[in-house]
């Protein structure tokens, strides 16, 4: 989710996967795929940066999970299995030549 601000100062979160487009009229309007519109204080570039950072964080987390280095805050190293017995949580997408 990305955080944005209504013109009245109220903060809320949007699912960036549901955003169809973002326009700056002078106010920034976020259009969702279902036709819902939100007018937000952030500029178009700020909204696009938030979306980019959100998607990059998903990829970074998936990469960490694939390498076995991802840990949640509730993980404990005392209960963690040895590295040789751990398995990756994410299966890497095969390279083009492997398909």
ABEGO torsion letter per residue (X at the ends): XBBBBBAAGBBBBBBAAABABBBBAABBBBBBAAGBBBBBABBAAAAAAAAAAAAAAAAAAAAAAAAGABBBAABBAAABBBAAABBBABBBBBBAAAX
